[in-house]
Amino acid sequence: MAEEVGKFSLEHVSNVYTQDASGQISNHTNWKGTSDVAGTVYGTLIFGPNPLMEMNDSLESGPVKWIVQAFLDSGSTLAGVGVGKWRKKSEEHIWEVDYVIDISDGTKIRSVGELHLDSLTFSGTDYSVT
């Protein structure tokens, strides 16, 4: 893996569920917290879209998107969009995510994290992308 650039730690705020014209459902989970790379962050992690009949324990993995706004300690702001995958951690109440974020300053960061569904926390590590 590339060079580690920092850690992040977020708390769950809310969920919003949407259904598209074809009946696919997406779960939008909202988070707030801090990042070593980006200061204070607010973001939405989007799981799906998935068919309604797959929205149960049999769903093991799928696409994920992270849309984030960061408020840096310097007073400036950045935004980013990450696309990747999530998967259920075997025998645990944890979802693992891995995606690459395109940031509004032109840089990219790979973010690898875990959502602990029992405590509603989301934490992980950011890595440089070359």
Secondary structure as GFF3:
##gff-version 3
##sequence-region A 1 130
A	DSSP	beta_strand	4	19	.	.	.	ID=ss1
A	DSSP	beta_strand	25	35	.	.	.	ID=ss2
A	DSSP	beta_strand	39	50	.	.	.	ID=ss3
A	DSSP	three_ten_helix	52	54	.	.	.	ID=ss4
A	DSSP	beta_strand	61	71	.	.	.	ID=ss5
A	DSSP	beta_strand	77	88	.	.	.	ID=ss6
A	DSSP	beta_strand	94	103	.	.	.	ID=ss7
A	DSSP	beta_strand	108	116	.	.	.	ID=ss8
A	DSSP	beta_strand	121	128	.	.	.	ID=ss9
###
